[in-house]
């Protein structure tokens, strides 16, 4: 039996064309009865011409996911001239979507790959924020785009996660009078560090509610005003020593504080590759 050869041609990696070809061929043959060759990142006529000549010499079936109209037209022309079989996996669907939406396709090669890269960068930033949340591993300070310092209930974790969803890697360090500040904080540029603070009254309210939610007495030392003032004084000393800007998060939404942080970083000359499309 003649072995069937399929050329999967794409302007990106070519996984889609290869998988569709494999799914179709599996309905007819076992793996040893056919071969699929993948040709990735085909952007120009010269490259395409060489592939088509090779396909002609091997009498291959051509399956392609190209968005550049000139390249698609060349495949149709070539296959028509030399009686080769070809399947365009994109154009017909693009036309149907265009008819339904009355929008023109971007016709940009590799869009889905770029979208995937954005997604994975976001996941990487989120995983980073979780791993280095609340000072779990101070080494994250040296790897982070931004480091947040603050006492408990100054929105360190929510801000870390919000910024992570914009592809920004954030580590946050809690400031507690009884616990030394990790040495890594003093080893990085102060331009990457942001201090967070809050009003004593707001902290007292938030901490009291937190204790109640945990089924504990709101009279605990954690929520006492004198303890909160002690922590705020300590945090102020640390932030002065570090030399970082300080943001008071009282009565600010997470989005507002995050915007201020990004603005400060940009003013400090820190390049932030944020993604605003969440």
N, C-alpha and C positions, 0 to 999 in steps of 0.2 A: 504493500500500500504506500502511495506517495505521501511523504511527510509534509504537512501543511505548515507554511511559514508565514508569520504575521509580523509586519512592521508597525510598531506603536510609536507614532510621532507626536511630540508635544513641544510647546514653547515654555513649559515648566518641567517638573520632574518626570511626568508621564505616567504616574501611577494610575490615573483614571483610565487612560486608554488601555493600559496593560491589563487592569483588572476586568474591564468590560470584555476585552478580547478573550481573556482566560475563562470568564463566566460563560461566554457564548460557545467557545470551543469545547468546554467540558460537557456540553450537551451532545457532542458528537464523538469525541475521541478521548482516550486516556492521555496522560501527560506525555508519554513517549511518542505519541502519534503527531504531535505538533510542537512548534517552537515559536516563542514570541520574543522578538528583539525590540528593545526600547531605545528610542532616540530622543534624548532630553535637550531642552534649551535650544530649540531650532528657531532662529530669529531672522535668517537671511536666505536669499534665493540661492546663493552658491552652496551653502550647506544642504539646503533642501534638494537641490539638483543632484548632488552626489548621492544622497539617500535614495532618491527616486531611481536613479540609474542602477543602483545596487538592487533595489526592489524588482526592477524590470529583469535583471539578469537572473534573479532567483524566483521569478514568477510569484512574488509575495503578495498577500492581501495587505492593504494599507488601512490602518485605523488611526485617526488623528484627532487631537484636541488642540487646534490652533485657533486663535482669535483674529490674527492679522488677515484681512480679507484677501490681500494679494497672494499670500502664501496658500490660502485655501483654494483660490482660483487656479493657481499653478498646479496644484495636485489634481484638481478636477480635469484641467486641460491635458496634463501629462497622462493620466490614467485613461482618458478618453482616446488619446492618440495611440497609445500602446496596448490598449485593451487590458488594462489592469483593474482589478476590483478594489474599490476604496469605500470607506465609510467615514463620513464626517459626523463626529459625536457632539459637536457644539452648535454649528450654524443653524440647524433646524430648530433647536430648542431656543436659541437666542431670538430667532425670528418670531416664534410663538409668544415668548415673553414680551417682546417689543410690541407685538400686536395687542396683547392684553393690557399692558401698562402705558402704552403710547410714549415709552422712553427709549432712547437709543442706548445700546450697550457701549460700555467704555472701550471695549476692544483693547484692553491692556493685558499683555502677557503676564502670567504669574501672580495675578491678584490674590487668588486663594492661598497661595504660599505665603504672601506677605501678611495676610490676615491671620494665618496659622502662627506665624512668627510673633505677631502682636499678642496673640492669645497665650502662647507659651512664655513670653516675657512677663506677662501679667501674672501668670501662675507662679513663675519663678520669684517674682517680687512678693507675692502673697505668702509663699512658703518661707521666704526670707524673714518677713515680718513676724510670722508665727515662731520661727526658730529662735529669733533674737528678741522676742518680746520680754519686757519686764526684767531685763538683765540676765536672762537665762544663761547666755554665753557671751561674756564681754568681748570676745574676739570678733563678734559681728560688727562692733564699732568701727573697726579698721576696714571692713568691706562695704559698709553702708554708704549710700548717697547722702543720707541725712541721719543725724543722731538727735533724738529728743531726750531732754533731761527734765525731770519734774517729780514732785512728791505724789503720793497716791491721790487719785481722782483729779488729775489735771488733763485728762483726755489723751494720755500717751498712746494707749492701745488703739482706741478708735481712730485717731489720726494716723497711726502707723498703717492700719488696714485701709483707710480711705486713700492714702497716698500710694499704697501698694497697688491698688486698683487702677492707678495711673502709671504703672510700671516703674515706680520709684521705690528703691530698696531702703527701708527704714529700720533702724535699730533703736530701741528705747531703753533708758536706764532709770530705774527708780532712785530717788534721793531719800535716804533714811539716815537720820543723825547717828544711829548706832552702827551703821555699816559703811566702811570706807568706799569712796568712789573708785571704780575700777581704773587702774593706771592707764588703760587704753584711751580713756577720755582725754587725757592730757598729752597723748602721743599723736593725735590727729589735728588737722587744721581746725581752728575755732570757727572758720567760715562754714564748716559743715554741721555745726552744732546749733541747736535751738533750745532755749530754756522755756519751760512752760510753768505758769503760775496761776493762781486763782485767788479770789477774795476769801478771807477767813469765814465770812458768813455763808458763802456759797459752799465751801468745803464742809462746814459743819452740817449744813442741810443735806448735802449729798451723802456724806459718810453716815449720818444718822439713818437715812433711808436705806442705805446699803446694809447696815447692821440689822435693821428690822426685816429686810428681805431674807437675811440669813437666819432669822429666828433668834437673834442675839439682842441684848439690851443696848439701847442707844446711849447708855451712860458709860459705855466702855471708853477706855483711854483714847482709842482710835478717833472718836468723834468729839472729844473734849476740846474746847476752844484754846486752852493754854497749850495743849499738845500740838494743835494745828499751827499756832503762832510760832512755836519752837521749830517745827518742820519748815515753815516758810522762811524763818530767819536763816536756818541752816542752808536751805536751797539757794537763797539769795547770795550767801557767802560763796557757795560753790560756783554759781554762775558768774559772779564777779571774778573769781579766780580763773575760770575758764576763759572769760572775756567774750561770751556769746550773747547775741540778742535775746531778749526775753519777751514772751507774748503772754498777756493776761487773758485766759480763755473764758473768764466769767462773762456770761451773757453773750457768748459768741457761738454760732453754729459751727459744727465740724468743718463744713465746706468753707466757711469764712476764714477760719484759722488756717486751714490747709492752703488756701489762696495766699494768705499773708506769708506763710512759710516758703512757698514756691517763689514769691516775689523777692523775699529776702535772699534766698539762695541765688537767684539770677543776678541781683544787685551785687552779691559777693563774688560773682564770676564763676559760680559753680554751674556746670552744664547739666541740666536736668532733662533727660529724654522721657518726658511724660506723655502719656496717651490720654487725651481728654474724652475719647469715645468709650464709654463704659456701657 
